Amino acid sequence: MRASPPQIPTPKTDTEMTVEVKDIMKSVDEVKRLPVNGLSMIKADDKQFLITDNGHFVITGNFKLVDMWQGKILGSIADTNGINKVDLRKIGLNPDELSALTIGSGNREVTIFVDPQCHYCHDLIGQLEPLGKEYRFKLVLIPVLGKESAEITKKLICNKDKAQSLKALVEQDYTKLPALAKDGGCDLKPLQKAVVATKLLDIQGVPYIFLASKNTHRGGAKSFKTLLEKDLEDEINGR
């Protein structure tokens, strides 16, 4: 007696698949916005989906979403805990290799992307020095406010006297900085790396802060000391 060949299920039509997904999504339990533009993970009953913000596209099936920055597979919404944290050095972005100036010598490192002409940035910069015993602030210069900012940024990073550059940035007085060499003798690779980093990190405005806990903060802070204290509390409590 011969065994019957296995029955191959008939593939569902596009219409059948669409109707099935719509039915399942009526019972959505959880939604987690992913740190990419326009994509969320949702849980409906025992199934996981990826969906665009406008609901136009849904990814179903046994997909594998791999978080390359955290080094883990996101198989459920529970796995997304902590995905908004960014460890710059872990993902290959060493602030010391970018167009950065440093304030403070503490053990807790905070990286802040700034434009030399950004008023909100200078509100933060003016609060940093008293916090320098506990924190080490890496101020990554990126010219987002136009041609003049680009020229100032180049002067700051090309100046061999980094103490003078830092003083000029803190005081927002760039008139005494040395002129740029006409022979192009300055290494602009750190600035180029910083610009690439803004694309990778989706930095669309400054100041943009990478806190010691690896959490991020967009925009300024009326009391940076209070923000840092809350960040430390969040880190202690696993947030």
N, CA, C and O of each residue as an XYZ file, in Angstrom:
956
protein
N       0.849     -1.184      0.000
C       0.000      0.000      0.000
C       0.894      1.247      0.000
O       1.731      1.414      0.887
N       0.718      2.092     -0.970
C       1.540      3.287     -1.095
C       0.999      4.447     -0.251
O      -0.205      4.686     -0.153
N       1.943      5.134      0.338
C       1.545      6.311      1.125
C       1.108      7.431      0.194
O       1.678      7.631     -0.878
N       0.102      8.143      0.620
C      -0.383      9.261     -0.180
C       0.598     10.427     -0.062
O       1.114     10.690      1.024
N       0.859     11.124     -1.158
C       1.774     12.272     -1.086
C       1.196     13.352     -0.179
O      -0.020     13.534     -0.123
N       2.056     14.059      0.523
C       1.566     15.112      1.427
C       0.792     16.179      0.647
O       1.137     16.550     -0.475
N      -0.257     16.642      1.295
C      -1.080     17.670      0.671
C      -0.430     19.039      0.867
O      -0.168     19.465      1.992
N      -0.185     19.697     -0.220
C       0.397     21.040     -0.155
C      -0.732     22.042     -0.045
O      -1.590     22.107     -0.925
N      -0.746     22.838      1.043
C      -1.834     23.794      1.222
C      -1.874     24.806      0.082
O      -0.843     25.258     -0.415
N      -3.059     25.134     -0.303
C      -3.229     26.129     -1.354
C      -2.883     27.510     -0.816
O      -3.434     27.936      0.199
N      -1.977     28.210     -1.486
C      -1.621     29.554     -1.004
C      -2.841     30.464     -0.958
O      -3.708     30.427     -1.831
N      -2.876     31.279      0.089
C      -4.000     32.198      0.213
C      -3.876     33.312     -0.818
O      -2.774     33.753     -1.146
N      -4.990     33.749     -1.309
C      -4.993     34.859     -2.248
C      -4.684     36.155     -1.510
O      -4.753     36.213     -0.282
N      -4.342     37.192     -2.267
C      -4.057     38.494     -1.648
C      -5.257     38.977     -0.843
O      -5.105     39.527      0.248
N      -6.442     38.768     -1.386
C      -7.656     39.220     -0.696
C      -7.856     38.474      0.604
O      -8.180     39.084      1.623
N      -7.666     37.149      0.586
C      -7.830     36.332      1.791
C      -6.818     36.732      2.864
O      -7.160     36.820      4.043
N      -5.577     36.971      2.455
C      -4.543     37.359      3.408
C      -4.865     38.722      4.024
O      -4.705     38.912      5.230
N      -5.312     39.656      3.208
C      -5.652     40.988      3.701
C      -6.786     40.927      4.710
O      -6.731     41.581      5.751
N      -7.817     40.141      4.406
C      -8.960     40.002      5.309
C      -8.522     39.372      6.627
O      -8.962     39.791      7.697
N      -7.643     38.350      6.546
C      -7.167     37.675      7.760
C      -6.402     38.641      8.658
O      -6.616     38.665      9.870
N      -5.505     39.445      8.063
C      -4.726     40.403      8.836
C      -5.633     41.443      9.478
O      -5.442     41.806     10.639
N      -6.614     41.922      8.730
C      -7.545     42.922      9.272
C      -8.318     42.361     10.456
O      -8.530     43.062     11.446
N      -8.744     41.097     10.363
C      -9.488     40.466     11.458
C      -8.623     40.346     12.711
O      -9.071     40.642     13.818
N      -7.374     39.907     12.520
C      -6.476     39.732     13.664
C      -6.182     41.072     14.327
O      -6.109     41.167     15.552
N      -6.013     42.103     13.508
C      -5.625     43.404     14.044
C      -6.763     44.116     14.772
O      -6.554     45.172     15.370
N      -7.953     43.546     14.724
C      -9.053     44.099     15.513
C      -8.846     43.854     17.001
O      -9.492     44.482     17.841
N      -7.935     42.932     17.318
C      -7.696     42.581     18.731
C      -6.277     42.944     19.152
O      -5.609     42.165     19.832
N      -5.818     44.125     18.749
C      -4.472     44.564     19.102
C      -4.355     44.751     20.617
O      -5.174     45.435     21.231
N      -3.326     44.135     21.210
C      -3.107     44.221     22.661
C      -2.081     45.297     23.025
O      -2.270     46.049     23.981
N      -0.988     45.359     22.246
C       0.098     46.278     22.569
C       0.662     46.883     21.292
O       0.635     46.268     20.226
N       1.169     48.094     21.423
C       1.847     48.763     20.310
C       3.137     49.362     20.832
O       3.135     50.040     21.859
N       4.246     49.120     20.133
C       5.537     49.694     20.503
C       6.117     50.430     19.306
O       6.444     49.817     18.290
N       6.244     51.738     19.427
C       6.854     52.541     18.366
C       8.353     52.241     18.337
O       9.032     52.352     19.358
N       8.862     51.866     17.176
C      10.275     51.553     17.028
C      11.065     52.832     16.728
O      10.529     53.769     16.135
N      12.333     52.872     17.135
C      13.134     54.084     16.918
C      13.637     54.220     15.487
O      14.823     54.446     15.246
N      12.714     54.077     14.548
C      12.965     54.348     13.135
C      11.751     55.109     12.627
O      10.686     55.065     13.243
N      11.903     55.794     11.526
C      10.805     56.595     11.027
C       9.653     55.728     10.526
O       9.813     54.927      9.606
N       8.481     55.906     11.156
C       7.256     55.354     10.601
C       7.006     53.882     10.778
O       6.281     53.294      9.976
N       7.583     53.243     11.811
C       7.383     51.799     11.969
C       7.121     51.450     13.427
O       7.786     51.952     14.333
N       6.133     50.573     13.636
C       5.795     50.110     14.988
C       5.653     48.596     14.992
O       5.344     47.984     13.970
N       5.885     48.004     16.155
C       5.602     46.578     16.352
C       4.308     46.475     17.143
O       4.120     47.190     18.128
N       3.416     45.590     16.716
C       2.162     45.406     17.429
C       1.968     43.940     17.789
O       2.448     43.047     17.091
N       1.258     43.706     18.887
C       0.901     42.362     19.324
C      -0.613     42.244     19.272
O      -1.332     43.052     19.859
N      -1.091     41.226     18.560
C      -2.520     40.949     18.467
C      -2.723     39.469     18.767
O      -2.295     38.609     17.997
N      -3.377     39.174     19.888
C      -3.470     37.790     20.376
C      -2.060     37.247     20.570
O      -1.287     37.814     21.342
N      -1.707     36.152     19.880
C      -0.376     35.569     20.041
C       0.518     35.860     18.850
O       1.546     35.207     18.671
N       0.139     36.829     18.039
C       0.894     37.125     16.823
C       1.545     38.511     16.913
O       1.019     39.424     17.549
N       2.723     38.641     16.249
C       3.457     39.901     16.188
C       3.452     40.399     14.742
O       3.576     39.615     13.800
N       3.308     41.705     14.586
C       3.326     42.332     13.272
C       4.191     43.584     13.320
O       4.417     44.164     14.382
N       4.664     43.983     12.160
C       5.249     45.307     11.986
C       4.299     46.091     11.096
O       3.785     45.560     10.112
N       4.066     47.347     11.437
C       3.102     48.147     10.687
C       3.632     49.566     10.509
O       4.236     50.131     11.421
N       3.401     50.132      9.337
C       3.787     51.512      9.106
C       2.790     52.433      9.799
O       1.668     52.029     10.105
N       3.208     53.671     10.042
C       2.379     54.608     10.798
C       1.004     54.824     10.188
O       0.014     54.961     10.906
N       0.944     54.853      8.868
C      -0.346     55.110      8.226
C      -1.142     53.838      7.966
O      -2.217     53.885      7.369
N      -0.612     52.696      8.413
C      -1.329     51.443      8.229
C      -1.308     50.921      6.810
O      -2.014     49.965      6.490
N      -0.512     51.532      5.957
C      -0.488     51.140      4.545
C       0.159     49.771      4.354
O      -0.295     48.971      3.536
N       1.233     49.505      5.119
C       1.957     48.246      4.971
C       2.043     47.520      6.312
O       2.257     48.128      7.361
N       1.867     46.195      6.241
C       1.975     45.323      7.408
C       2.896     44.162      7.053
O       2.728     43.532      6.009
N       3.872     43.875      7.919
C       4.755     42.729      7.739
C       4.269     41.627      8.666
O       4.209     41.813      9.881
N       3.927     40.490      8.099
C       3.393     39.375      8.875
C       4.305     38.157      8.734
O       5.342     38.220      8.072
N       3.912     37.065      9.354
C       4.654     35.821      9.207
C       5.764     35.685     10.215
O       5.825     36.426     11.196
N       6.647     34.729      9.968
C       7.740     34.440     10.897
C       8.965     35.301     10.567
O      10.035     34.776     10.259
N       8.801     36.601     10.635
C       9.915     37.507     10.351
C      10.857     37.570     11.542
O      10.471     37.268     12.671
N      12.098     37.965     11.277
C      13.081     38.184     12.340
C      13.544     39.632     12.268
O      14.110     40.070     11.267
N      13.296     40.358     13.336
C      13.736     41.746     13.438
C      14.962     41.765     14.344
O      14.871     41.460     15.533
N      16.099     42.122     13.776
C      17.356     42.083     14.524
C      17.800     43.508     14.862
O      17.967     44.344     13.974
N      17.985     43.768     16.141
C      18.505     45.064     16.597
C      20.031     44.971     16.568
O      20.641     44.386     17.463
N      20.641     45.552     15.536
C      22.083     45.458     15.373
C      22.829     46.272     16.430
O      23.965     45.940     16.770
N      22.215     47.324     16.951
C      22.877     48.152     17.952
C      22.884     47.474     19.318
O      23.854     47.588     20.067
N      21.786     46.762     19.645
C      21.706     46.071     20.936
C      22.222     44.636     20.832
O      22.523     44.002     21.843
N      22.321     44.132     19.603
C      22.817     42.773     19.395
C      21.844     41.705     19.828
O      22.237     40.730     20.468
N      20.545     41.877     19.479
C      19.575     40.860     19.855
C      18.410     40.840     18.866
O      18.153     41.807     18.149
N      17.711     39.690     18.857
C      16.537     39.532     18.011
C      15.313     40.020     18.777
O      15.118     39.669     19.940
N      14.495     40.827     18.118
C      13.271     41.348     18.739
C      12.106     40.480     18.268
O      11.508     40.726     17.220
N      11.801     39.463     19.065
C      10.737     38.536     18.689
C       9.389     38.892     19.279
O       8.366     38.320     18.903
N       9.389     39.837     20.205
C       8.139     40.238     20.848
C       8.285     41.669     21.347
O       9.387     42.218     21.367
N       7.180     42.264     21.746
C       7.238     43.622     22.278
C       8.061     43.665     23.561
O       8.719     44.666     23.844
N       8.026     42.590     24.332
C       8.833     42.541     25.555
C      10.326     42.675     25.244
O      11.088     43.223     26.041
N      10.734     42.169     24.074
C      12.143     42.239     23.682
C      12.574     43.656     23.331
O      13.770     43.935     23.250
N      11.609     44.563     23.119
C      11.960     45.926     22.707
C      12.342     46.812     23.893
O      12.680     47.981     23.708
N      12.292     46.271     25.093
C      12.667     47.066     26.269
C      14.108     47.550     26.138
O      15.029     46.748     25.989
N      14.291     48.839     26.193
C      15.633     49.412     26.130
C      16.138     49.723     24.734
O      17.280     50.157     24.581
N      15.309     49.512     23.699
C      15.830     49.722     22.341
C      16.042     51.199     22.014
O      16.710     51.521     21.032
N      15.487     52.093     22.818
C      15.699     53.518     22.563
C      17.035     54.017     23.124
O      17.439     55.150     22.857
N      17.709     53.181     23.891
C      19.022     53.557     24.417
C      20.061     53.478     23.298
O      19.974     52.616     22.424
N      21.031     54.371     23.331
C      22.080     54.399     22.314
C      23.438     54.498     23.001
O      23.740     55.493     23.660
N      24.253     53.456     22.839
C      25.626     53.461     23.335
C      26.525     53.816     22.152
O      26.841     52.959     21.327
N      26.928     55.067     22.072
C      27.675     55.540     20.903
C      28.935     54.716     20.657
O      29.211     54.332     19.520
N      29.687     54.448     21.694
C      30.941     53.708     21.510
C      30.677     52.271     21.075
O      31.444     51.709     20.293
N      29.607     51.680     21.572
C      29.276     50.302     21.211
C      28.936     50.171     19.735
O      29.214     49.136     19.128
N      28.337     51.207     19.145
C      27.967     51.136     17.730
C      29.047     51.756     16.843
O      28.812     52.022     15.664
N      30.221     51.983     17.410
C      31.360     52.422     16.619
C      31.504     53.919     16.441
O      32.221     54.365     15.545
N      30.830     54.713     17.283
C      30.943     56.166     17.203
C      31.638     56.686     18.461
O      30.994     56.954     19.475
N      32.940     56.821     18.381
C      33.720     57.331     19.495
C      33.713     58.863     19.431
O      34.254     59.433     18.483
N      33.117     59.540     20.411
C      33.063     61.013     20.368
C      34.434     61.658     20.209
O      34.540     62.745     19.642
N      35.493     61.001     20.706
C      36.835     61.563     20.595
C      37.328     61.588     19.148
O      38.275     62.306     18.826
N      36.695     60.816     18.287
C      37.087     60.790     16.880
C      36.206     61.695     16.030
O      36.367     61.770     14.812
N      35.271     62.381     16.686
C      34.406     63.329     15.991
C      34.924     64.746     16.262
O      35.936     64.924     16.940
N      34.242     65.722     15.741
C      34.660     67.122     15.915
C      34.226     67.615     17.285
O      33.320     68.440     17.400
N      34.884     67.100     18.328
C      34.420     67.340     19.696
C      35.409     68.142     20.536
O      36.624     68.039     20.372
N      34.849     68.947     21.443
C      35.591     69.613     22.500
C      35.052     69.096     23.832
O      33.887     68.709     23.927
N      35.900     69.092     24.857
C      35.534     68.455     26.126
C      35.497     69.457     27.269
O      36.378     70.304     27.414
N      34.438     69.331     28.083
C      34.333     70.086     29.338
C      34.181     69.072     30.468
O      33.341     68.175     30.389
N      34.987     69.208     31.515
C      34.867     68.328     32.674
C      35.763     67.108     32.587
O      36.275     66.757     31.524
N      35.937     66.467     33.746
C      36.812     65.291     33.832
C      36.183     64.164     34.643
O      36.882     63.258     35.098
N      34.874     64.217     34.824
C      34.197     63.193     35.627
C      34.116     61.858     34.917
O      34.518     61.729     33.761
N      33.591     60.862     35.622
C      33.505     59.501     35.085
C      32.275     59.269     34.212
O      32.276     58.373     33.368
N      31.228     60.067     34.409
C      29.995     59.871     33.641
C      30.044     60.728     32.368
O      30.111     61.956     32.423
N      30.008     60.041     31.228
C      30.172     60.735     29.956
C      28.827     61.094     29.334
O      27.916     60.270     29.265
N      28.725     62.325     28.888
C      27.539     62.832     28.200
C      28.006     63.474     26.895
O      28.913     64.306     26.896
N      27.388     63.087     25.798
C      27.751     63.639     24.488
C      26.623     64.530     23.987
O      25.460     64.128     23.967
N      26.982     65.747     23.582
C      25.984     66.717     23.137
C      26.365     67.226     21.748
O      27.447     67.784     21.563
N      25.484     67.033     20.783
C      25.700     67.584     19.445
C      25.206     69.024     19.449
O      24.063     69.297     19.817
N      26.085     69.953     19.033
C      25.763     71.382     19.107
C      26.205     72.089     17.832
O      27.092     71.627     17.116
N      25.563     73.217     17.573
C      25.988     74.150     16.532
C      26.562     75.373     17.253
O      25.973     75.827     18.233
N      27.692     75.917     16.797
C      28.310     77.034     17.523
C      27.464     78.295     17.589
O      27.753     79.183     18.390
N      26.423     78.397     16.764
C      25.567     79.580     16.784
C      24.184     79.300     17.365
O      23.305     80.161     17.327
N      23.993     78.099     17.900
C      22.683     77.697     18.426
C      22.502     78.257     19.839
O      23.273     77.926     20.740
N      21.495     79.097     20.033
C      21.264     79.716     21.342
C      20.859     78.686     22.401
O      21.292     78.781     23.550
N      20.037     77.710     22.027
C      19.633     76.673     22.974
C      20.843     75.844     23.404
O      20.950     75.415     24.553
N      21.760     75.630     22.440
C      22.989     74.903     22.772
C      23.809     75.671     23.800
O      24.345     75.084     24.740
N      23.904     76.972     23.622
C      24.712     77.783     24.535
C      24.060     77.911     25.908
O      24.753     78.103     26.907
N      22.748     77.808     25.962
C      22.081     77.770     27.269
C      22.542     76.547     28.056
O      22.723     76.611     29.272
N      22.731     75.420     27.340
C      23.231     74.198     27.987
C      24.710     74.330     28.329
O      25.129     74.031     29.447
N      25.492     74.780     27.354
C      26.943     74.864     27.544
C      27.288     75.720     28.755
O      28.240     75.425     29.477
N      26.513     76.781     28.978
C      26.761     77.661     30.114
C      26.520     77.003     31.459
O      26.933     77.537     32.488
N      25.854     75.845     31.472
C      25.557     75.141     32.728
C      26.541     74.008     33.022
O      26.440     73.366     34.068
N      27.490     73.751     32.119
C      28.288     72.527     32.214
C      29.453     72.593     33.206
O      29.715     71.622     33.916
N      30.142     73.714     33.259
C      31.377     73.775     34.046
C      31.195     73.359     35.509
O      32.033     72.611     36.014
N      30.152     73.799     36.217
C      29.992     73.372     37.615
C      29.731     71.872     37.777
O      29.846     71.332     38.877
N      29.382     71.211     36.683
C      29.068     69.778     36.748
C      30.252     68.917     36.323
O      30.150     67.692     36.260
N      31.382     69.573     36.031
C      32.523     68.882     35.441
C      33.267     67.924     36.338
O      34.057     67.119     35.845
N      33.042     67.979     37.653
C      33.716     67.013     38.535
C      33.098     65.630     38.449
O      33.785     64.623     38.624
N      31.811     65.583     38.181
C      31.119     64.300     38.083
C      30.958     63.842     36.638
O      30.840     62.649     36.362
N      30.956     64.808     35.722
C      30.652     64.485     34.326
C      31.780     64.932     33.395
O      32.549     65.848     33.687
N      31.834     64.237     32.260
C      32.734     64.607     31.167
C      31.849     64.838     29.943
O      31.250     63.903     29.412
N      31.777     66.082     29.509
C      30.880     66.457     28.422
C      31.645     66.544     27.104
O      32.609     67.301     26.984
N      31.213     65.772     26.131
C      31.773     65.807     24.792
C      30.849     66.652     23.921
O      29.718     66.257     23.639
N      31.335     67.813     23.499
C      30.538     68.721     22.678
C      30.916     68.503     21.220
O      31.959     68.970     20.761
N      30.061     67.789     20.497
C      30.326     67.472     19.092
C      29.777     68.605     18.232
O      28.577     68.877     18.234
N      30.663     69.255     17.505
C      30.286     70.412     16.696
C      29.770     69.978     15.333
O      30.462     69.276     14.597
N      28.560     70.394     14.999
C      28.004     70.138     13.670
C      27.334     71.424     13.171
O      26.516     72.008     13.882
N      27.666     71.862     11.975
C      27.106     73.114     11.459
C      25.754     72.898     10.797
O      25.687     72.572      9.612
N      24.693     73.076     11.545
C      23.343     72.871     10.992
C      22.663     74.196     10.644
O      21.597     74.207     10.028
N      23.280     75.313     11.039
C      22.640     76.612     10.855
C      23.237     77.426      9.713
O      23.148     78.654      9.711
N      23.842     76.753      8.749
C      24.266     77.450      7.556
C      25.759     77.641      7.386
O      26.567     77.087      8.131
N      26.108     78.443      6.384
C      27.499     78.626      5.955
C      28.365     79.235      7.046
O      29.499     78.802      7.252
N      27.842     80.236      7.748
C      28.640     80.877      8.796
C      28.975     79.900      9.909
O      30.087     79.908     10.437
N      27.998     79.047     10.271
C      28.251     78.020     11.288
C      29.327     77.049     10.817
O      30.159     76.599     11.605
N      29.303     76.732      9.520
C      30.306     75.816      8.967
C      31.705     76.408      9.085
O      32.649     75.701      9.438
N      31.845     77.706      8.792
C      33.147     78.354      8.889
C      33.627     78.411     10.328
O      34.803     78.169     10.603
N      32.726     78.728     11.249
C      33.106     78.792     12.663
C      33.519     77.408     13.163
O      34.511     77.268     13.878
N      32.749     76.392     12.782
C      33.050     75.025     13.200
C      34.438     74.612     12.720
O      35.202     74.013     13.477
N      34.764     74.922     11.487
C      36.078     74.575     10.950
C      37.185     75.291     11.730
O      38.219     74.697     12.033
N      36.965     76.554     12.049
C      37.965     77.302     12.821
C      38.173     76.678     14.197
O      39.302     76.579     14.678
N      37.083     76.262     14.823
C      37.167     75.680     16.169
C      37.941     74.373     16.170
O      38.766     74.136     17.052
N      37.676     73.517     15.177
C      38.320     72.201     15.187
C      39.714     72.235     14.563
O      40.543     71.374     14.859
N      39.983     73.225     13.697
C      41.300     73.316     13.068
C      42.310     74.036     13.957
O      43.517     73.886     13.770
N      41.828     74.811     14.914
C      42.706     75.530     15.825
C      43.500     74.535     16.680
O      42.913     73.677     17.339
N      44.822     74.647     16.671
C      45.653     73.736     17.451
C      45.534     74.003     18.949
O      45.810     73.121     19.762
N      45.126     75.212     19.311
C      44.943     75.561     20.720
C      43.497     75.231     21.108
O      42.605     76.071     20.987
N      43.280     74.002     21.574
C      41.923     73.548     21.890
C      41.333     74.294     23.081
O      40.117     74.462     23.170
N      42.186     74.740     23.992
C      41.699     75.526     25.127
C      41.104     76.842     24.626
O      40.072     77.291     25.122
N      41.751     77.446     23.655
C      41.236     78.682     23.074
C      39.919     78.426     22.347
O      38.989     79.227     22.440
N      39.840     77.312     21.625
C      38.598     76.953     20.916
C      37.456     76.741     21.897
O      36.338     77.205     21.673
N      37.747     76.037     22.985
C      36.705     75.786     23.978
C      36.239     77.092     24.619
O      35.042     77.298     24.818
N      37.188     77.971     24.940
C      36.846     79.269     25.527
C      35.979     80.080     24.561
O      35.017     80.723     24.981
N      36.311     80.050     23.285
C      35.533     80.770     22.280
C      34.119     80.213     22.182
O      33.156     80.966     22.044
N      33.999     78.893     22.254
C      32.671     78.264     22.175
C      31.837     78.616     23.403
O      30.666     78.976     23.279
N      32.431     78.514     24.575
C      31.707     78.798     25.814
C      31.248     80.255     25.846
O      30.123     80.548     26.252
N      32.115     81.159     25.420
C      31.795     82.583     25.458
C      31.058     83.048     24.205
O      30.594     84.186     24.135
N      30.954     82.174     23.232
C      30.301     82.468     21.950
C      30.929     83.706     21.303
O      30.241     84.574     20.765
N      32.245     83.749     21.376
C      33.009     84.845     20.777
C      34.105     84.222     19.911
O      35.102     83.716     20.427
N      33.914     84.263     18.607
C      34.806     83.577     17.682
C      35.741     84.540     16.943
O      36.425     84.141     16.000
N      35.768     85.790     17.366
C      36.520     86.818     16.643
C      38.035     86.639     16.771
O      38.783     87.101     15.909
N      38.498     85.972     17.838
C      39.938     85.847     18.064
C      40.511     84.521     17.575
O      41.700     84.258     17.751
N      39.678     83.690     16.965
C      40.156     82.411     16.452
C      41.049     82.630     15.238
O      40.785     83.528     14.438
N      42.103     81.826     15.084
C      42.970     81.959     13.909
C      42.183     81.714     12.618
O      41.257     80.904     12.584
N      42.569     82.423     11.569
C      41.927     82.222     10.266
C      42.268     80.841      9.730
O      43.307     80.272     10.064
N      41.394     80.314      8.905
C      41.635     79.014      8.292
C      42.787     79.110      7.301
O      42.893     80.081      6.553
N      43.641     78.106      7.302
C      44.769     78.080      6.368
C      44.262     77.904      4.938
O      43.400     77.065      4.677
N      44.790     78.684      4.037
C      44.338     78.617      2.638
C      44.804     77.350      1.933
O      44.222     76.939      0.928
N      45.865     76.728      2.470
C      46.381     75.518      1.818
C      45.607     74.274      2.211
O      45.947     73.168      1.791
N      44.539     74.453      3.036
C      43.720     73.298      3.426
C      44.464     72.318      4.301
O      44.254     71.109      4.199
N      45.337     72.825      5.166
C      46.160     71.941      5.983
C      45.461     71.344      7.186
O      46.104     70.693      8.010
N      44.164     71.551      7.306
C      43.422     71.036      8.466
C      42.761     69.701      8.123
O      42.225     69.520      7.030
N      42.811     68.780      9.073
C      42.155     67.483      8.905
C      40.672     67.618      9.260
O      40.325     67.780     10.430
N      39.812     67.553      8.262
C      38.375     67.718      8.482
C      37.636     66.380      8.615
O      36.406     66.347      8.648
N      38.392     65.279      8.691
C      37.737     63.977      8.810
C      36.860     63.867     10.061
O      35.774     63.293      9.982
N      37.292     64.398     11.217
C      36.409     64.343     12.396
C      35.068     65.031     12.161
O      34.032     64.546     12.614
N      35.088     66.164     11.449
C      33.848     66.865     11.138
C      32.996     66.055     10.165
O      31.776     65.981     10.311
N      33.642     65.454      9.180
C      32.923     64.615      8.215
C      32.270     63.426      8.913
O      31.140     63.054      8.600
N      32.996     62.835      9.864
C      32.444     61.713     10.626
C      31.247     62.157     11.461
O      30.265     61.427     11.597
N      31.344     63.368     12.021
C      30.247     63.887     12.844
C      28.995     64.102     12.005
O      27.886     63.803     12.448
N      29.171     64.620     10.796
C      28.031     64.836      9.906
C      27.392     63.504      9.528
O      26.167     63.385      9.507
N      28.217     62.507      9.229
C      27.690     61.171      8.920
C      26.945     60.602     10.125
O      25.908     59.957      9.972
N      27.478     60.844     11.326
C      26.840     60.356     12.556
C      25.448     60.939     12.723
O      24.537     60.245     13.174
N      25.269     62.216     12.362
C      23.935     62.821     12.493
C      22.923     62.118     11.601
O      21.752     62.003     11.963
N      23.365     61.646     10.435
C      22.471     60.909      9.534
C      22.139     59.543     10.127
O      20.982     59.123     10.146
N      23.167     58.865     10.608
C      22.989     57.535     11.190
C      22.072     57.571     12.402
O      21.247     56.677     12.592
N      22.220     58.603     13.217
C      21.466     58.721     14.468
C      20.153     59.489     14.300
O      19.409     59.681     15.261
N      19.882     59.920     13.081
C      18.654     60.667     12.770
C      18.540     61.924     13.620
O      17.475     62.230     14.155
N      19.653     62.650     13.740
C      19.656     63.913     14.474
C      19.189     65.007     13.522
O      19.878     65.340     12.558
N      18.023     65.557     13.800
C      17.442     66.556     12.904
C      17.453     67.961     13.498
O      16.985     68.908     12.867
N      17.980     68.095     14.697
C      18.068     69.401     15.341
C      19.013     69.335     16.523
O      19.315     68.255     17.031
N      19.476     70.492     16.958
C      20.387     70.561     18.101
C      19.823     71.554     19.131
O      19.069     72.463     18.783
N      20.201     71.362     20.398
C      21.095     70.329     20.916
C      20.436     68.949     20.943
O      19.220     68.818     21.090
N      21.275     67.933     20.796
C      20.829     66.544     20.874
C      21.781     65.851     21.841
O      22.995     65.853     21.640
N      21.218     65.259     22.894
C      22.032     64.808     24.024
C      21.979     63.289     24.181
O      20.904     62.689     24.197
N      23.162     62.682     24.295
C      23.284     61.263     24.635
C      23.752     61.195     26.083
O      24.910     61.475     26.394
N      22.825     60.816     26.963
C      23.075     60.868     28.399
C      23.916     59.685     28.866
O      24.136     58.729     28.123
N      24.378     59.767     30.104
C      25.256     58.723     30.650
C      24.552     57.369     30.734
O      25.201     56.326     30.654
N      23.234     57.382     30.893
C      22.461     56.139     30.979
C      22.242     55.499     29.624
O      21.673     54.411     29.532
N      22.699     56.177     28.551
C      22.488     55.789     27.148
C      21.100     56.185     26.661
O      20.744     55.888     25.520
N      20.305     56.853     27.502
C      19.068     57.460     27.026
C      19.413     58.732     26.260
O      20.520     59.257     26.387
N      18.467     59.225     25.467
C      18.712     60.435     24.697
C      17.713     61.518     25.077
O      16.644     61.245     25.622
N      18.091     62.748     24.773
C      17.218     63.895     25.041
C      17.359     64.881     23.896
O      18.466     65.290     23.545
N      16.226     65.260     23.316
C      16.234     66.236     22.223
C      15.887     67.610     22.766
O      14.930     67.772     23.522
N      16.684     68.602     22.368
C      16.392     69.965     22.784
C      17.127     70.362     24.055
O      17.908     69.591     24.611
N      16.860     71.569     24.492
C      17.548     72.116     25.649
C      16.926     71.691     26.968
O      16.002     70.879     27.006
N      17.448     72.256     28.044
C      16.939     71.967     29.384
C      17.161     73.203     30.250
O      18.278     73.712     30.349
N      16.092     73.673     30.869
C      16.201     74.864     31.716
C      17.171     74.621     32.855
O      17.951     75.503     33.214
N      17.123     73.404     33.432
C      18.072     73.007     34.466
C      18.702     71.683     34.033
O      18.107     70.617     34.193
N      19.914     71.769     33.485
C      20.587     70.555     33.017
C      20.957     69.668     34.198
O      20.969     68.443     34.075
N      21.257     70.275     35.334
C      21.583     69.514     36.542
C      20.404     68.624     36.925
O      20.594     67.459     37.275
N      19.188     69.167     36.860
C      17.996     68.381     37.183
C      17.817     67.244     36.195
O      17.466     66.131     36.586
N      18.057     67.514     34.911
C      17.945     66.469     33.886
C      18.939     65.348     34.150
O      18.596     64.173     34.015
N      20.164     65.696     34.523
C      21.187     64.687     34.804
C      20.849     63.874     36.056
O      21.090     62.668     36.102
N      20.296     64.533     37.058
C      19.896     63.818     38.276
C      18.796     62.806     37.971
O      18.816     61.683     38.475
N      17.842     63.212     37.145
C      16.763     62.292     36.751
C      17.322     61.145     35.924
O      16.880     60.004     36.062
N      18.287     61.440     35.070
C      18.898     60.400     34.250
C      19.597     59.366     35.115
O      19.503     58.168     34.849
N      20.297     59.819     36.151
C      20.970     58.903     37.066
C      19.941     58.040     37.788
O      20.141     56.838     37.962
N      18.848     58.656     38.203
C      17.774     57.904     38.861
C      17.188     56.865     37.917
O      16.923     55.733     38.323
N      16.985     57.244     36.658
C      16.451     56.302     35.661
C      17.412     55.123     35.476
O      16.982     53.974     35.369
N      18.701     55.412     35.441
C      19.689     54.358     35.251
C      19.691     53.388     36.429
O      19.759     52.173     36.245
N      19.616     53.934     37.630
C      19.596     53.093     38.830
C      18.364     52.189     38.847
O      18.426     51.046     39.300
N      17.235     52.722     38.343
C      15.986     51.963     38.341
C      15.770     51.165     37.041
O      14.684     50.636     36.801
N      16.804     51.090     36.223
C      16.720     50.271     35.018
C      15.861     50.853     33.920
O      15.337     50.118     33.083
N      15.710     52.173     33.914
C      14.913     52.804     32.877
C      15.819     53.453     31.826
O      15.325     54.040     30.863
